[in-house]
Amino acid sequence: MLSTKSNHTQLFALVDCNNFFVSCERVFNPTLTGRPVIVLSNNDGCIIARSNEVKKMGIPMAAPFHDYRHVISSKNIEVYSSNYQLYGNMSDRVMDSLRVFSPDVEVYSIDEAFIRFNSLVKKDYYAYFQKIRENVLQWTGIPVSIGLGPTKTLAKIANSLAKKDKKNSVFDLSSFSKQIEVLEDTQVEDIWGISGRWGAKLRMIGIGNALQLRNTSPKKVRKYLGVVMERIVYELRGLSCLNLQQVGPRKNIMISRTFGNPVDNFTDLKQAVALYTIRACEKMRLQRS
């Protein structure tokens, strides 16, 4: 039987380091602050990190470096080869900083972590987590965005909104009214754990946003789409059924994504494979494999 727990004192926070690889480079070279910066993959083949300044120029993630060499030169963009030893050390510092506020930390990736608070009594969550942001920045030099919610799935959605708020970078999705408002504006493909393939299946049965999925019968979802999707429905309702994963190094590491549409362009396929190979290597380095 699927286990769900309703606990109004429990709160999850997803902490995501902003433009992590670029931020790490800026910690050790403060003159880069405010300047356009990109970080390249191991063989300097693809762009794997971009500062906000570069994002505004329209240079995409995972783009081949040689395709944008002229633009990069003409825009005076600073270019760095990836330094995974540095990034791993900085990641450890960030995670250690988060453990000051709660022992329940799940290192989700090199630049993301879930934190669980089981008995948080702060009335103003927003101010409390702003303080966490300030402390992490002071202790490590790394800026972070924080999304809050009663479940990991809601915290993940909240974090995507926190990252859009460049000034405050905290989004509180702990209240029911705010959840309803946000879920209505969240497309099913943007929900954590739902790929383009599953999104297409949901749209075929009339479910296009997170609120519609939340309001669908969990039994119906389980019958037609399986237990994983059922868990997502419960999580969207504020019922936690995804626990923190505080486990030892895994024997297998996988980064898996599904294309939303058929791909017939080899360049697009090559860029996607390169990007997710890099992400798998990040996980491997994070656990010192």
C-alpha positions in Angstrom: 0.0 0.0 0.0 1.3 3.5 -0.9 2.4 5.3 2.2 1.6 9.0 2.6 2.0 11.3 5.6 0.2 14.5 6.3 2.3 16.5 8.8 1.7 20.2 8.8 4.9 20.8 10.8 7.0 19.1 8.1 8.5 21.4 5.5 10.9 20.6 2.6 13.3 23.1 1.1 15.1 22.6 -2.2 18.3 24.6 -2.2 19.8 25.1 -5.7 23.1 26.9 -6.3 22.7 29.7 -8.9 24.8 29.1 -12.0 27.0 26.9 -9.8 30.1 26.3 -11.9 30.2 30.0 -12.8 29.6 31.0 -9.2 32.6 28.8 -8.1 34.9 30.5 -10.6 33.7 33.9 -9.3 34.5 33.0 -5.7 38.2 32.6 -6.6 38.1 35.5 -9.1 35.8 38.2 -7.9 36.6 40.4 -10.9 34.3 38.0 -12.9 31.2 39.3 -10.9 28.8 41.0 -13.2 30.7 39.9 -16.3 29.6 37.3 -18.9 31.1 33.9 -18.1 30.8 30.4 -19.5 32.2 27.1 -18.4 33.1 24.3 -20.9 33.0 20.5 -20.6 36.1 18.4 -20.0 37.3 18.6 -23.6 36.1 22.1 -24.0 33.5 20.8 -26.4 30.2 22.1 -25.0 29.0 24.9 -22.9 27.8 23.4 -19.5 27.4 26.6 -17.4 26.4 30.2 -18.2 26.2 33.3 -16.1 23.0 35.3 -16.2 24.6 37.8 -18.5 25.3 35.0 -21.1 21.8 33.6 -20.8 20.4 37.0 -21.8 22.5 36.8 -24.9 20.6 33.7 -26.0 23.5 31.3 -26.0 22.0 27.9 -25.1 23.0 25.3 -22.7 25.0 22.3 -24.1 25.8 24.3 -27.3 29.0 23.3 -29.1 31.7 25.8 -28.2 32.9 26.1 -31.8 29.5 27.2 -33.0 29.6 30.3 -30.7 33.3 31.0 -30.7 32.8 34.2 -32.8 29.9 35.5 -30.6 31.9 34.7 -27.4 34.9 36.6 -28.7 32.9 39.6 -29.9 30.9 39.8 -26.6 34.1 39.6 -24.5 32.7 36.5 -22.7 35.1 34.9 -20.2 35.7 31.2 -20.9 36.7 28.6 -18.3 37.5 24.9 -18.7 35.6 22.8 -16.1 37.4 22.2 -12.8 35.5 19.4 -11.1 37.8 19.2 -8.1 37.0 22.8 -7.3 33.3 22.3 -7.9 33.3 19.2 -5.7 35.0 21.0 -2.8 32.7 24.0 -3.1 29.7 21.7 -3.2 30.9 20.1 0.1 31.1 23.5 1.7 27.6 24.4 0.6 26.2 21.1 1.9 28.0 21.5 5.2 26.6 25.0 5.6 23.0 23.6 5.1 23.6 21.0 7.8 24.0 23.8 10.3 20.3 24.4 10.0 19.1 20.8 9.8 20.7 17.4 10.0 18.2 16.1 7.4 19.9 17.0 4.1 19.7 15.0 0.9 22.4 15.9 -1.6 20.4 15.6 -4.8 23.2 16.7 -7.1 26.4 18.6 -7.0 24.5 21.9 -6.8 21.1 20.9 -5.3 20.0 19.6 -1.9 16.7 18.9 -0.2 16.4 19.8 3.5 13.6 18.5 5.7 12.4 20.4 8.8 10.3 18.3 11.0 9.2 20.8 13.6 9.8 24.2 12.2 7.8 26.8 14.2 8.9 29.9 12.5 5.9 32.0 11.5 7.7 33.8 8.7 9.3 31.1 6.6 10.3 33.6 4.0 12.5 35.6 6.4 14.0 32.5 8.0 15.1 31.1 4.6 16.4 34.4 3.5 18.6 34.2 6.5 19.8 30.8 5.4 20.6 32.2 1.9 22.6 35.1 3.5 24.6 32.7 5.7 25.4 30.3 2.8 26.5 33.2 0.7 28.7 34.6 3.6 30.2 31.3 4.5 30.9 30.0 0.9 30.4 32.8 -1.5 27.8 30.8 -3.5 24.4 32.4 -4.1 21.4 30.0 -3.8 17.7 29.9 -4.6 15.3 28.2 -2.1 11.9 26.7 -2.8 9.7 25.7 0.1 6.8 23.2 0.3 5.2 20.4 2.4 6.5 17.8 -0.1 9.6 17.4 -2.2 7.6 17.8 -5.4 6.1 21.1 -4.3 9.5 22.3 -3.1 10.9 21.6 -6.6 8.1 23.6 -8.2 8.7 26.4 -5.7 12.4 26.4 -6.5 11.8 26.9 -10.2 9.9 30.1 -9.3 12.5 31.2 -6.7 15.2 31.1 -9.5 13.1 33.5 -11.5 13.1 36.0 -8.7 16.7 37.3 -9.0 16.4 39.7 -6.1 14.9 37.6 -3.3 15.4 34.0 -4.6 13.0 32.4 -2.1 9.5 31.1 -2.9 7.2 29.8 -0.2 4.7 27.2 -1.4 3.6 26.0 2.0 0.1 27.6 2.0 -2.8 25.9 0.3 -4.0 29.0 -1.5 -0.6 29.6 -3.0 -0.3 26.0 -4.1 -3.6 26.2 -6.0 -2.6 29.4 -7.8 0.9 28.1 -8.8 -0.2 24.6 -9.8 -2.7 26.0 -12.2 0.1 27.9 -14.0 2.5 24.9 -14.0 2.5 22.7 -17.1 2.5 19.0 -16.5 5.9 18.6 -18.3 7.4 21.0 -15.8 6.5 18.8 -12.8 9.5 16.9 -11.3 9.5 13.3 -12.5 7.3 13.8 -15.5 9.0 13.5 -18.9 7.8 14.7 -22.2 6.4 11.2 -22.9 4.3 11.1 -19.8 3.3 14.7 -20.3 1.9 13.7 -23.7 0.0 10.8 -22.2 -1.5 13.1 -19.6 -2.6 15.6 -22.2 -4.3 12.9 -24.1 -6.6 12.3 -21.2 -7.3 16.0 -20.7 -4.7 16.8 -18.0 -2.5 19.8 -19.0 -1.4 21.5 -15.8 -0.4 20.5 -12.3 -3.7 21.5 -10.7 -5.7 19.2 -13.0 -3.3 16.4 -12.1 -3.6 17.2 -8.4 -7.4 17.0 -8.7 -7.5 13.7 -10.5 -8.4 10.5 -8.6 -5.1 8.8 -7.4 -6.7 5.4 -7.9 -7.5 6.3 -11.5 -4.0 7.6 -12.1 -2.5 4.4 -10.6 -4.7 2.2 -12.8 -3.7 3.9 -16.0 -0.3 5.4 -15.4 1.2 3.5 -12.5 2.3 4.0 -8.9 5.0 6.6 -9.6 2.4 9.0 -11.1 0.1 8.2 -8.2 2.8 9.4 -5.8 3.1 12.6 -7.8 -0.6 13.3 -7.3 -0.3 12.8 -3.6 2.8 15.0 -3.5 0.9 17.8 -5.4 -1.8 17.5 -2.7 0.7 18.2 0.0 0.9 14.6 1.2 4.5 13.6 1.5 5.4 10.2 0.1 9.0 10.8 -1.1 11.4 10.6 1.8 14.9 12.0 1.9 17.5 9.7 0.4 20.4 9.7 2.8 22.2 6.7 1.5 25.8 5.6 0.7 27.4 5.6 -2.8 25.4 3.9 -5.5 26.7 1.0 -7.6 24.9 2.4 -10.6 24.6 6.0 -11.7 22.0 7.1 -14.3 20.8 10.3 -15.7 17.7 9.6 -17.9 15.5 11.9 -20.0 13.0 11.3 -22.7 12.6 13.5 -25.7 9.2 15.2 -25.9 9.2 14.9 -29.7 11.0 12.6 -32.2 14.5 13.7 -32.9 15.9 13.5 -36.4 18.7 16.0 -36.1 22.0 14.4 -35.2 23.4 17.7 -33.8 20.5 18.0 -31.3 21.0 14.4 -30.3 24.7 14.8 -29.8 24.2 17.9 -27.7 21.7 16.1 -25.4 23.9 13.1 -25.0 26.9 15.3 -24.2 25.0 17.3 -21.6 23.6 14.3 -19.7 26.9 12.4 -19.8 28.3 15.5 -18.1 25.5 15.3 -15.5 26.2 11.6 -14.8 29.9 12.4 -14.4 29.0 15.2 -11.9 27.1 12.6 -9.8 30.0 10.2 -10.0 32.5 12.8 -8.8 30.1 13.9 -6.1 30.2 10.5 -4.4 33.9 10.2 -5.2 33.4 7.2 -7.5 
